[in-house]
Amino acid sequence: MARAELTFAPRLLPSPQAAAYLGVSETTLRGLNIPRKVLGGKRLYDRLALDEYADSLTMEGLDTGVEVNTCRGKFGRRAS
């Protein structure tokens, strides 16, 4: 029986696809402590949980009070 080709993103993802979805390695994904769902013997990441994790990350470059790493004040230049 041939496998059906999906024309949409599946909700539950195995580790390789979940890591690719976040743009990290599988090793990094395992260390992020993102909960998984159990389906039979499979451990799958819920795309909504991956989105929630990504949404919780700090944004760089916005006026969030987080200092953005720049070259200003480095390499002999004075900070203005």
Helices and strands as residue ranges (DSSP letters): E 12-13, H 15-22, H 26-31, E 36-39, E 42-46, H 47-56
